[in-house]
Amino acid sequence: MTYQLPDTEAVQVAKSRSARPKVLSKKTQLIKLLSRKSRADVVSISEKFGWQPHTTRAALSGLRKAGFDVAKENTGSGSPIRYRIVSSPKAPAAADATDGK
């Protein structure tokens, strides 16, 4: 014997599932962080995500390989190097998608 929820309870369960906040991936969060005008340094990125500094630098390299233009800026003597995204990768043109056919 199976228990079937009355319609009102089923609707409430469905609504509660759809109302859950969307969880952003760490890559998406990193892109948002680096897209801000204030920029971010390795220490602040490492603290935010719980990463070691070498993991943070690897993530920055991964963004570069994905086509993001990540710029390094040294704001002065004794201050850490800050990173920001200057431009995002470009989507392929419509002509490329048709392969010239």
N, C-alpha and C positions, 0 to 999 in steps of 0.2 A: 504494500500500500504506500503510495506516495502522497506527501502533503502538498497541496497546491495553495499558494498565497491568494487571498482575495485580491480582486483587481486594484483596489486602492493601495494595498501594501506593495503590490508589484510595481505600480507606477511610482511610489515613493522610493523604492529601492533603485529603480532605473534613473530617477532624477538625481539621487545622491551619488550615483556612479558617474553621471555625466557632469556633475557639478565639481568634481575633483579638480584642483588646480593642475595645469599642465606642467610637468617637470621638464625643465630645460637641461640639455646635455651639458657636460662641463665645457665642451668645445664651444657651444653656443654662448654659454655664460662668459667664457674667455673672450670671444669675439665682441660681445657687448661691452665688457670691461675695457678692452683695448680701443674701442671705437669712441670712447668718451674723450673730450678735449683735455681732460686732466691727466691722461696717460697713466701708466702703472709701471712699477718697478718689480724686479724678480722677487724681492722679499714680500711685498704686499700680495702678489699673485700666489706665492707659495703658501702664505698664511691663509688666504681666502679658500683655497682648494685643498689644503692639507698636503701639499706636495713638497718634495725636496727640491732645492734649487736646480739640480740637474734635470729633474723631470719638467720643471717649468721651462727651462731653456729648450728642452726637446719638444714641448708643446708649441713653443714659438716657432721652432724650425718646421714643425708639421704644418702650421698655418702658412708659412712661406711656401712650402712644397705644394700646398693646396691652391696657391695662386694669390694669396693675400700679400699686399705690400706692407710689411711690418718695419717701421722705422725706429731706429735707436736714437735717443736724444740725451746728451749729457748736459744737464742744466747748470752745472757749475762745479767748482772744485769741492771734493769731499762728498758730494751728493751722488746717490746711485743713478745708474743709467736707467732711463724710463723708456718704455716701449708704447707704440700706438700703431693702429692700423691706418695707413694712408689711403689705400684703395682696396676694394674687394675684387675677387676674380670676375672676369667678364663671362657672361653666358655665351654659348656658341651662337653664331648668327644663323638666321633661318636658312640662308643659302647653304651653309655647311650641313645642316640637318637633312637636306634633300640629296646630298652627294652629287649635285650637278645633273641629276636625272630629270 
